[in-house]
């Protein structure tokens, strides 16, 4: 069941908060709105997944610890 949206209050809210209001009547317009949002969001600092850096650093530290253990006691732990 379609629910009508009042565009004026949304536009007022968007302008008061420094944002943009989008209205999409079709799937193509909605895709275009999401494209615009991604373009704007990509230009600013956003959330990024940095877990790969920590996993990589952990693997490197594990390799270094194993190498130092092998040099110290001539056997792996």
Secondary structure by P-SEA (a helix, b strand, c coil): cbbbbbaaaaaaaaaaacbbbbbbccaaaaaaaaaaaaaaaaaccccccaaaaaaaaaaaaaaaaaaaaaaaccccc
